[in-house]
Amino acid sequence: MQPTLIDSISTIIFFIAIIHTFLISKLRMIAHYKNTNSISFHFWHLLSEVEIVFGFWSFIFLGIFALTEGTDKAVNYLESLNFTEPSFVFVIMCMAATRPVIHFAETLITFVSRILPFSERLSFYISALVIGPLLGSFITEPAAMTVTAMILLKVIYNGQISLKLKYATIALLFVNVSIGGTLTHFAAPPVLMVAAKWNWDTMFMIKHFGWKSASAIVLSTSLYAFVFRNELQGSIARKMEDEGYLIPRPWKILIHLLFLSAVVIFGHHPIVFIAFFFLFIGFMMITQKYQDSMKLKESLMVAFFLAGLITLGSMQAWWLNILLAKMGDVALYFGATALTAITDNAALTYLGSLAELSDASKYALVAGAVTGGGLTVIANAPNPAGFAILGESFGKEGIMPLRLFLWALPPTLIAILFLYFL
């Protein structure tokens, strides 16, 4: 397939955007030397937000598209894209990051941690990074990422922990969430893209993916818990709650979970789940004394990131399809793992679904896509949510992509051990 001029331009801008994500800390340092009241400070600070990257470059791409091909073609291209996933992630993040949902998840994680024969802090760490990601198979990966990151921020990151433990934890979270949604056919974005077309149901996912993913999560979490066992000893350093903080009653938690379930069930129908979201906002207003402020900014930033990734990523089919079609099963698995690091894994499996693949190749594509979902921020749709919630804990430099990648390698290799070799 011969690329057109706009295909080539889109690919150049796509890789510039990827390079931009690796320069986030440098851009933040540039902003640091500017006058905090100046326009230049706010400009460089904006560019140092990873959630802005693909949205920013997609606007540049669309501007060039309009100049070279005409405004009508650029608008038609934009209208041809499906932005259901960013809309869904925005809604599910807002709903999952509420006090009742987080309280429910924290209660569940605490219950499991009490069974473990370790110190309170170490047990909670293991429980959070196993139970939280596995919840992604039922409440969707974006919701699981949001809830688990909020709990880790409150209980683990709130204490005095080393930078190494911070990187290890967020990297492990990314990998575990990426593979933790594979117990069902509707929760992980890369699985969701192909499940209906390939007739993969929940029983198929449990048999071929689920038990392997769960085993990998337990082993990876146990490994990191062992490495940082000395730092994770002792009791939990809990954040002091504000005066007047009220624990939600069971019926309020149940209603939140029902709203969350409704959004998950109608995840392919934006008009329906947005309608449920409006009703949910009304319920939050009625029960506001049991609620915290809705995480609108963080949710919008993540949705903007994904929308930009879709805008630029959809133009990469011309080279990705050729690459995927020429790979054997082994090459396809490891190629998908590597390609996922530079493009969204859901986009990758969607493109693969357009090609004629054997059953072995289908497994290799999806398994590779979820395996590599923790290597970078852009690898898996829920990652920007975890990045937005935990990012400020890393100080002025923020999260450095190379360090994140290196700390994500061990759990990724363990995922390869289970998902490829077993």
C-alpha positions as CSV (number, residue, x, y, z in Angstrom):
1,M,0.0,0.0,0.0
2,Q,1.5,3.3,-1.2
3,P,1.1,6.0,1.5
4,T,-0.4,9.3,0.4
5,L,1.1,12.7,1.3
6,I,-1.3,13.1,4.3
7,D,-0.4,9.5,5.4
8,S,3.2,10.3,5.5
9,I,2.7,13.6,7.3
10,S,0.5,11.9,9.9
11,T,3.2,9.3,10.6
12,I,5.9,11.9,11.0
13,I,3.7,13.9,13.4
14,F,2.8,10.6,15.2
15,F,6.4,9.8,15.9
16,I,7.1,13.5,16.9
17,A,4.3,13.1,19.5
18,I,5.9,9.9,20.8
19,I,9.3,11.7,21.1
20,H,7.4,14.5,22.9
21,T,6.3,12.1,25.6
22,F,9.9,11.2,26.3
23,L,10.8,14.9,26.7
24,I,8.2,15.7,29.3
25,S,10.7,16.1,32.1
26,K,12.9,18.4,30.0
27,L,10.0,20.6,29.1
28,R,9.0,20.8,32.8
29,M,12.5,22.0,33.6
30,I,12.2,24.7,30.9
31,A,9.0,25.9,32.5
32,H,10.7,25.9,35.9
33,Y,13.1,28.6,34.8
34,K,10.4,30.9,33.5
35,N,8.5,33.6,35.4
36,T,5.5,31.8,36.9
37,N,3.2,34.7,35.9
38,S,4.4,34.8,32.3
39,I,2.7,33.3,29.2
40,S,5.8,31.3,28.4
41,F,5.7,29.6,31.8
42,H,2.1,28.4,31.2
43,F,2.9,27.4,27.6
44,W,5.9,25.2,28.6
45,H,4.1,23.8,31.6
46,L,1.1,22.9,29.4
47,L,3.4,21.1,27.0
48,S,5.0,19.2,29.9
49,E,1.6,17.5,30.7
50,V,1.7,14.1,29.1
51,E,-2.1,14.1,28.7
52,I,-1.8,17.1,26.4
53,V,0.7,15.6,23.9
54,F,-1.4,13.7,21.4
55,G,-4.3,16.2,21.5
56,F,-1.8,19.0,20.9
57,W,-0.2,17.3,17.9
58,S,-3.5,16.1,16.5
59,F,-4.6,19.7,16.2
60,I,-1.4,20.5,14.3
61,F,-2.0,17.5,12.1
62,L,-5.6,18.6,11.4
63,G,-4.4,22.1,10.6
64,I,-1.9,20.7,8.0
65,F,-4.6,18.3,6.7
66,A,-7.0,21.3,6.1
67,L,-4.2,23.3,4.4
68,T,-3.1,20.4,2.1
69,E,-6.3,18.6,1.4
70,G,-9.0,21.1,2.2
71,T,-11.1,21.9,5.2
72,D,-14.0,19.6,4.1
73,K,-11.7,16.5,3.9
74,A,-10.2,17.3,7.3
75,V,-13.6,17.7,8.9
76,N,-14.9,14.5,7.1
77,Y,-11.9,12.6,8.4
78,L,-12.5,13.8,12.0
79,E,-16.2,12.9,11.8
80,S,-15.4,9.4,10.5
81,L,-13.6,8.6,13.7
82,N,-15.2,6.8,16.6
83,F,-14.6,8.7,19.9
84,T,-16.7,6.4,22.0
85,E,-13.7,5.1,24.0
86,P,-12.5,8.6,25.2
87,S,-16.1,9.5,26.1
88,F,-16.5,6.2,28.0
89,V,-13.1,6.6,29.8
90,F,-14.1,10.2,30.8
91,V,-17.5,9.0,32.3
92,I,-16.1,5.8,34.0
93,M,-13.2,7.8,35.5
94,C,-15.5,10.4,37.0
95,M,-17.8,7.7,38.4
96,A,-15.0,5.4,39.7
97,A,-13.1,8.2,41.4
98,T,-16.0,8.9,43.8
99,R,-15.8,8.3,47.6
100,P,-18.4,5.4,47.7
101,V,-16.6,3.4,44.9
102,I,-13.2,4.0,46.4
103,H,-14.4,3.1,49.9
104,F,-15.9,-0.1,48.5
105,A,-12.7,-1.1,46.7
106,E,-10.5,-0.1,49.7
107,T,-12.7,-2.2,52.0
108,L,-12.4,-5.2,49.7
109,I,-8.6,-4.8,49.4
110,T,-8.3,-4.3,53.2
111,F,-10.3,-7.5,53.8
112,V,-8.0,-9.6,51.6
113,S,-4.9,-8.0,53.1
114,R,-5.9,-9.1,56.6
115,I,-5.7,-12.7,55.4
116,L,-2.1,-12.4,54.3
117,P,0.6,-13.2,57.0
118,F,2.7,-10.1,56.5
119,S,2.9,-6.6,58.0
120,E,-0.2,-4.4,57.5
121,R,1.6,-2.2,54.9
122,L,3.1,-5.0,52.9
123,S,-0.1,-7.0,52.9
124,F,-2.1,-4.0,51.7
125,Y,0.4,-3.3,49.0
126,I,0.2,-6.9,47.7
127,S,-3.6,-6.9,48.0
128,A,-4.1,-3.6,46.2
129,L,-1.9,-4.5,43.2
130,V,-3.5,-7.9,42.8
131,I,-7.2,-7.3,43.6
132,G,-7.3,-3.8,42.1
133,P,-6.2,-4.8,38.6
134,L,-8.3,-8.0,38.6
135,L,-11.3,-5.9,39.4
136,G,-10.7,-4.5,35.9
137,S,-12.2,-7.6,34.4
138,F,-15.6,-6.6,35.9
139,I,-15.7,-2.8,36.3
140,T,-13.4,-2.2,33.2
141,E,-9.7,-1.4,33.1
142,P,-10.1,2.4,33.2
143,A,-12.3,2.2,36.3
144,A,-9.9,-0.3,38.0
145,M,-6.9,1.9,37.1
146,T,-8.6,5.0,38.6
147,V,-9.7,3.2,41.8
148,T,-6.4,1.5,42.4
149,A,-4.4,4.6,41.7
150,M,-6.5,6.6,44.1
151,I,-6.1,4.0,46.9
152,L,-2.3,3.8,46.3
153,L,-2.1,7.6,46.4
154,K,-3.9,7.7,49.7
155,V,-2.3,4.7,51.5
156,I,1.2,4.1,49.9
157,Y,2.3,7.3,48.1
158,N,1.1,9.4,51.0
159,G,3.8,8.0,53.2
160,Q,7.6,8.5,53.0
161,I,8.6,6.1,50.2
162,S,11.7,6.1,47.9
163,L,11.6,7.2,44.3
164,K,12.5,3.6,43.3
165,L,9.4,2.2,45.0
166,K,7.2,4.9,43.4
167,Y,8.4,3.9,39.9
168,A,8.2,0.2,40.6
169,T,4.6,0.6,41.9
170,I,3.2,2.6,39.0
171,A,5.0,0.4,36.5
172,L,3.6,-2.7,38.2
173,L,0.2,-1.1,38.3
174,F,0.3,-0.4,34.5
175,V,1.3,-4.0,33.6
176,N,-1.1,-5.6,36.1
177,V,-4.1,-3.6,34.9
178,S,-3.2,-4.3,31.2
179,I,-3.4,-8.0,31.7
180,G,-5.8,-8.0,34.6
181,G,-8.8,-7.2,32.4
182,T,-8.5,-10.4,30.4
183,L,-10.7,-12.6,32.6
184,T,-13.8,-11.3,30.6
185,H,-14.4,-10.3,27.0
186,F,-15.7,-6.7,27.7
187,A,-13.3,-5.0,30.1
188,A,-9.9,-4.7,28.4
189,P,-9.9,-2.3,25.4
190,P,-7.7,-4.5,23.2
191,V,-9.9,-7.5,23.8
192,L,-13.1,-5.5,23.4
193,M,-12.0,-4.5,19.9
194,V,-11.9,-8.1,18.6
195,A,-14.2,-10.1,20.9
196,A,-17.4,-9.8,19.0
197,K,-15.8,-10.3,15.5
198,W,-13.8,-13.4,16.7
199,N,-16.6,-14.8,18.9
200,W,-14.5,-14.7,22.1
201,D,-16.7,-14.9,25.2
202,T,-15.9,-14.9,28.9
203,M,-15.3,-18.6,29.1
204,F,-12.9,-18.4,26.2
205,M,-11.0,-15.6,27.9
206,I,-10.7,-17.4,31.2
207,K,-9.5,-20.6,29.5
208,H,-6.9,-18.9,27.2
209,F,-6.0,-15.7,29.0
210,G,-7.5,-15.2,32.5
211,W,-5.7,-17.8,34.6
212,K,-2.4,-17.0,33.0
213,S,-2.8,-13.3,33.6
214,A,-3.9,-13.8,37.2
215,S,-0.9,-16.0,37.8
216,A,1.5,-13.4,36.3
217,I,-0.1,-10.6,38.4
218,V,0.4,-12.6,41.6
219,L,4.0,-13.5,40.8
220,S,5.0,-10.0,39.6
221,T,3.5,-8.4,42.7
222,S,5.1,-10.9,45.0
223,L,8.5,-10.2,43.4
224,Y,8.2,-6.4,43.8
225,A,6.8,-6.9,47.3
226,F,9.9,-9.0,48.2
227,V,12.3,-6.6,46.7
228,F,10.8,-3.7,48.7
229,R,9.8,-5.7,51.8
230,N,12.0,-3.7,54.2
231,E,10.5,-0.4,53.0
232,L,7.0,-1.7,53.1
233,Q,7.2,-3.0,56.7
234,G,5.1,-1.5,59.5
235,S,1.6,-0.1,59.7
236,I,-0.2,2.0,57.0
237,A,0.4,5.7,57.0
238,R,-3.2,6.8,56.4
239,K,-4.1,10.2,55.2
240,M,-6.0,12.2,57.8
241,E,-9.6,12.8,56.6
242,D,-11.0,16.3,56.6
243,E,-13.4,17.2,59.4
244,G,-16.9,16.2,58.6
245,Y,-15.8,13.3,56.3
246,L,-18.6,10.9,56.2
247,I,-18.3,7.2,55.3
248,P,-20.9,6.3,52.6
249,R,-23.7,4.0,53.8
250,P,-24.1,0.6,52.0
251,W,-27.1,1.7,50.0
252,K,-25.3,4.7,48.6
253,I,-22.3,2.4,47.6
254,L,-24.8,0.0,46.0
255,I,-26.4,2.8,43.9
256,H,-22.9,3.9,42.7
257,L,-22.0,0.4,41.7
258,L,-25.3,0.1,39.8
259,F,-24.6,3.3,37.9
260,L,-21.1,2.0,37.2
261,S,-22.6,-1.3,36.0
262,A,-25.1,0.5,33.7
263,V,-22.3,2.5,32.1
264,V,-20.2,-0.7,31.5
265,I,-23.2,-2.6,30.0
266,F,-23.9,0.3,27.6
267,G,-20.3,1.1,27.0
268,H,-20.8,1.0,23.2
269,H,-23.7,3.4,23.3
270,P,-22.5,6.9,24.2
271,I,-25.9,8.5,24.2
272,V,-27.1,5.9,26.8
273,F,-24.1,6.0,29.1
274,I,-23.9,9.8,29.0
275,A,-27.6,9.9,30.0
276,F,-26.8,7.6,32.9
277,F,-23.9,9.9,33.7
278,F,-26.2,12.9,33.9
279,L,-28.5,11.0,36.3
280,F,-25.4,10.1,38.3
281,I,-24.4,13.7,38.7
282,G,-27.9,14.4,40.0
283,F,-27.6,11.7,42.6
284,M,-24.2,13.1,43.6
285,M,-25.8,16.5,44.1
286,I,-28.5,15.0,46.4
287,T,-25.9,13.0,48.4
288,Q,-23.1,15.7,48.3
289,K,-22.2,15.4,52.0
290,Y,-21.1,11.8,51.3
291,Q,-19.2,12.9,48.1
292,D,-15.8,14.4,47.2
293,S,-15.4,16.8,44.3
294,M,-15.7,15.0,41.0
295,K,-12.4,14.5,39.2
296,L,-13.4,16.4,36.1
297,K,-10.1,17.9,35.1
298,E,-8.2,14.6,35.4
299,S,-10.9,12.8,33.5
300,L,-11.1,15.4,30.7
301,M,-7.3,15.4,30.3
302,V,-7.2,11.6,29.9
303,A,-10.1,11.7,27.4
304,F,-8.3,14.5,25.5
305,F,-5.1,12.3,25.4
306,L,-7.1,9.3,24.0
307,A,-9.0,11.4,21.5
308,G,-5.7,12.7,20.1
309,L,-4.2,9.2,20.0
310,I,-7.2,8.1,18.0
311,T,-6.9,11.0,15.6
312,L,-3.3,10.4,14.9
313,G,-3.2,6.6,15.4
314,S,-6.0,5.9,12.9
315,M,-3.8,7.2,10.1
316,Q,-1.1,4.6,10.9
317,A,-3.0,1.7,9.3
318,W,-1.0,2.0,6.1
319,W,2.2,0.7,7.7
320,L,0.9,-1.2,10.7
321,N,-1.3,-3.5,8.6
322,I,1.6,-4.4,6.3
323,L,3.8,-5.1,9.3
324,L,1.3,-7.3,11.1
325,A,0.4,-9.2,7.9
326,K,4.0,-10.2,7.3
327,M,4.6,-11.6,10.8
328,G,4.5,-15.2,11.8
329,D,2.9,-16.2,15.2
330,V,6.1,-15.8,17.2
331,A,7.1,-12.6,15.5
332,L,3.5,-11.3,15.8
333,Y,3.4,-11.9,19.6
334,F,6.7,-10.1,20.3
335,G,6.1,-7.5,17.5
336,A,2.7,-6.7,19.1
337,T,4.4,-6.4,22.5
338,A,6.9,-3.9,21.1
339,L,4.5,-2.0,18.9
340,T,2.1,-1.5,21.8
341,A,4.8,0.6,23.5
342,I,4.5,3.2,20.8
343,T,0.8,3.0,20.0
344,D,-2.4,2.2,21.9
345,N,-2.9,-1.6,22.2
346,A,-6.6,-1.3,21.4
347,A,-5.8,0.4,18.1
348,L,-3.3,-2.3,17.3
349,T,-5.7,-5.2,17.9
350,Y,-8.4,-3.3,15.9
351,L,-6.0,-3.0,12.9
352,G,-5.1,-6.7,13.3
353,S,-8.8,-7.6,13.2
354,L,-9.0,-6.2,9.7
355,A,-6.5,-8.8,8.4
356,E,-7.1,-12.5,7.9
357,L,-5.4,-14.3,10.8
358,S,-5.3,-17.8,12.0
359,D,-6.5,-18.7,15.5
360,A,-2.9,-18.9,16.7
361,S,-2.2,-15.5,15.2
362,K,-5.3,-14.0,16.8
363,Y,-4.1,-15.2,20.2
364,A,-0.5,-14.0,19.5
365,L,-1.8,-10.5,18.6
366,V,-4.0,-9.9,21.6
367,A,-1.7,-11.6,24.1
368,G,1.2,-9.5,22.8
369,A,-0.9,-6.3,22.9
370,V,-1.9,-6.8,26.6
371,T,1.6,-8.0,27.6
372,G,3.2,-4.7,26.4
373,G,0.4,-2.5,27.9
374,G,2.5,-1.3,30.8
375,L,5.7,-0.3,29.1
376,T,4.7,3.3,28.3
377,V,2.0,5.8,29.1
378,I,0.5,5.5,25.6
379,A,0.5,1.7,25.5
380,N,-2.9,1.1,27.2
381,A,-5.9,3.4,27.3
382,P,-6.2,3.4,31.2
383,N,-2.5,4.3,31.7
384,P,-3.0,8.1,31.4
385,A,-5.5,7.9,34.2
386,G,-3.0,6.3,36.6
387,F,-0.4,8.9,35.3
388,A,-2.7,11.8,36.0
389,I,-3.5,10.6,39.6
390,L,0.0,9.6,40.7
391,G,2.1,11.9,38.6
392,E,2.4,14.8,41.1
393,S,3.9,12.4,43.7
394,F,7.1,12.3,41.6
395,G,8.1,15.9,42.2
396,K,9.0,18.6,39.8
397,E,10.6,16.3,37.2
398,G,7.4,14.2,37.0
399,I,7.4,10.6,35.7
400,M,10.3,9.9,33.4
401,P,9.3,7.6,30.6
402,L,12.6,5.7,30.5
403,R,12.5,4.9,34.2
404,L,8.9,3.8,33.9
405,F,9.9,1.5,31.0
406,L,12.8,-0.1,32.9
407,W,10.7,-0.8,36.0
408,A,7.9,-2.2,33.8
409,L,10.3,-4.7,32.1
410,P,10.4,-7.3,34.9
411,P,6.6,-7.7,35.2
412,T,6.3,-7.6,31.4
413,L,8.8,-10.5,31.1
414,I,6.8,-12.4,33.7
415,A,3.6,-11.8,31.6
416,I,5.5,-13.1,28.6
417,L,6.4,-16.2,30.6
418,F,2.8,-17.0,31.3
419,L,1.0,-15.7,28.2
420,Y,3.4,-16.9,25.6
421,F,5.2,-19.9,27.0
422,L,2.3,-21.6,28.9
